[in-house]
Amino acid sequence: MAALRLKNGNTLITDEETISHAKSTPRGRRSGNSKNTDLPEAYRFNQAPQSCTRLANGNTILCSRGGAGKSPQLVEVTPDKKVVWVLQDWQDLGDATAVQILDDPGIPEIPGESEH
């Protein structure tokens, strides 16, 4: 399980047990749950995502070990669960347990500080 605090105070949670990710409010109320089965079959993970990151545009990138090279390492999805792009390259790359997006401008909570 991994968690990332969002700028609005909610927490983005990746749950390996249920192969899903969700937002949680500071009071613990979950919303925006997305499961592996919400993805088109060709883009589903064989192993649960280990982490995810939220982009400034509201999309989420899910990161996975990929299950012995049989499923994607990274998948970007929109808030309405549409796939934007998929990275599946087991010849040149390995597991993707985390990712840092360097060209996403983000908006820091405190001016001058990094968003992440």
C-alpha positions in Angstrom: 0.0 0.0 0.0 1.2 3.5 -0.8 -0.2 6.9 -0.1 0.3 10.4 -1.5 -1.1 13.6 0.0 -2.8 15.7 -2.6 -2.7 19.6 -2.5 -6.4 19.7 -1.5 -5.7 17.6 1.7 -7.1 14.4 0.3 -4.8 11.3 0.1 -4.4 9.1 -3.0 -4.1 5.5 -1.8 -2.8 2.6 -3.8 -4.1 -0.7 -2.4 -2.1 -3.8 -3.6 -4.6 -6.2 -1.9 -7.6 -5.0 -3.9 -5.6 -4.0 -7.0 -7.1 -0.5 -6.8 -6.5 3.1 -5.9 -8.8 5.6 -4.3 -9.0 9.1 -2.8 -9.6 9.5 0.9 -10.6 12.7 2.6 -8.9 13.8 5.9 -11.9 12.3 7.7 -11.3 8.9 6.1 -14.1 9.0 3.5 -13.1 7.3 0.3 -14.1 8.5 -3.1 -13.0 8.0 -6.7 -12.2 4.3 -6.3 -10.7 2.8 -9.4 -10.1 -1.0 -9.8 -7.9 -3.0 -12.1 -11.0 -4.3 -13.8 -12.0 -0.7 -14.8 -9.1 -0.8 -17.3 -9.4 -2.4 -20.7 -8.3 -6.0 -20.4 -5.1 -5.5 -22.5 -3.9 -2.8 -20.0 -4.8 -4.6 -16.7 -2.0 -5.4 -14.3 -1.1 -9.0 -13.5 0.3 -7.8 -10.2 -1.1 -4.9 -8.2 0.1 -1.4 -8.6 2.7 -0.5 -6.0 2.2 3.3 -6.2 0.6 6.1 -8.2 1.0 9.7 -8.7 -1.5 12.5 -9.5 -0.6 14.9 -12.4 -1.6 18.6 -12.4 -4.2 17.8 -15.1 -6.0 15.4 -12.7 -4.9 12.2 -14.3 -3.2 9.4 -12.4 -0.2 7.3 -13.3 -0.3 3.8 -11.8 3.0 1.9 -11.4 3.4 -1.9 -11.3 6.0 -4.7 -11.1 4.1 -6.0 -14.1 3.9 -9.7 -13.3 7.0 -11.3 -15.0 6.8 -9.1 -18.0 3.2 -9.9 -18.9 1.4 -6.6 -18.2 2.2 -2.9 -18.2 4.7 -1.2 -16.0 2.9 2.2 -16.1 -0.7 3.3 -17.1 -2.0 6.8 -17.1 -5.8 7.1 -16.6 -8.1 10.1 -16.6 -10.5 10.8 -13.6 -13.3 9.0 -15.7 -11.0 5.9 -16.0 -10.0 6.3 -19.6 -6.5 5.1 -20.6 -4.2 7.9 -21.9 -1.1 5.9 -22.4 0.6 2.7 -21.4 4.3 1.8 -21.0 5.0 -1.9 -21.5 8.7 -2.5 -22.4 10.2 -5.5 -20.8 13.1 -5.6 -23.2 14.7 -2.3 -22.0 13.0 -1.6 -18.7 12.2 -3.4 -15.5 9.6 -3.1 -12.7 8.0 0.3 -12.2 7.3 0.5 -8.4 7.4 4.3 -8.5 7.6 7.2 -11.0 8.5 10.9 -10.8 7.2 13.0 -13.7 9.7 15.7 -14.4 7.9 17.7 -17.0 4.5 18.0 -15.1 4.5 21.6 -13.9 2.3 21.1 -10.9 1.3 23.9 -8.5 3.2 23.9 -5.2 1.2 24.5 -2.0 3.9 27.0 -0.9 5.3 29.1 -3.8 8.9 28.2 -4.5 8.6 24.7 -3.2 8.4 21.4 -5.2 4.9 19.9 -5.6 6.1 16.5 -4.6 
